[in-house]
Amino acid sequence: MTYMIITGLLCGALLGFVMQRGRFCLTGGFRDMYIAKNNRMFYALLIAIAVQSVGVFLLIDLGVFEYSAGSLPILSVIIGSFIFGIGIILAGGCATGTWYRAGEGLIGSWIALAGYMLMSTMMKSGVFASFNQQAQASAVLPTNSIAETFGINHWAVILPFVAIVGFIVYKQLTKPKVVIPSLKAKRTGLAHILFEKRWHPFVTASLIGLIAFIAWPLSAATGRVFGLGITTPSANILQYLTTGDEGTLNWGVFLVLGIFAGSFIAAKASREFRFRMPDVKTGINSFVGGNLMGVGASLAGGCSIGNGLVMTAMMTWQGWIGLVFMILGTWTASYFVFVRPRQKAKAAKLKEQVTPA
């Protein structure tokens, strides 16, 4: 138990610290792919996936632990991921982003987190558990592993993917650089790098990939053979608080608590922590978004981390199909939340200009 608590909290704290300082926000990254035509955060995600994938499959080949991708509830993954994508736009952050932004003092993220934890618990062990189980049991394909589907070795999938990611990184880093003015440094040395200097998203992604890799053996040592995960541990926290059942406490629970703690430490040290109260509309959107996140992640069997980072690294159909429909969900919500209102405002302003007084 002591090992589980210490390693879970430390791994989570590292993840929360790195995500907060590196501003690693998949919600913003997916949104910017559509609105700003900026793919940098998506490329960063691919780096994290590649780093984790190589490390984890090396451990599997060395016999450190065994892992089976299982079957694929394809319909549940598609629908759930799309709903999750809509939810993270309304909530203003994905599952992990909500935890680390709550650590910054953002009250809207606290509201989203409450809805997320509540609905995840209801879907996994509450009144909607039967519905969730039935949904995941329908339209199930026997093989989830991409390599197993084609009858090839997993490295035949991983190595080409790593090569593609490496080429993308090379092309991005050799582009003409845009100089972004930074604040005047008030610290020197390591303190400046950790708490003041802008972190390159690719550096942040590499660190996240390493943390995601380390999470596997640390978690497996406690009997939980999986890497980073947010939805089920978040639901387990609420289950424990309401039932007192210590059986709901596992390595993942302390991971997510560590994310909050690590983000808080990073935000305080970088002078970015402050309580920020949302307006009523934002607060309502946050709560609704949090609930949609809980529904979507439960149906899909993972969130932006569980599916978008971990199951993709395991080269499963669930991870990559989930990631695609998650992105489509964010684009759909972004159109109605950001693009359409701007179009209406622009049209109204143009109408005012051409209408005679």
PyMOL commands that set and color helices and strands:
alter all, ss='L'
color gray80, all
select helices_A, chain A and resi 2-22+26-35+40-61+74-91+95-102+107-124+129-137+146-150+155-173+189-195+201-220+231-243+246-248+251-269+280-300+306-313+317-354
alter helices_A, ss='H'
color red, helices_A
select strands_A, chain A and resi 72-73+140-141
alter strands_A, ss='S'
color yellow, strands_A
deselect
rebuild
show_as cartoon
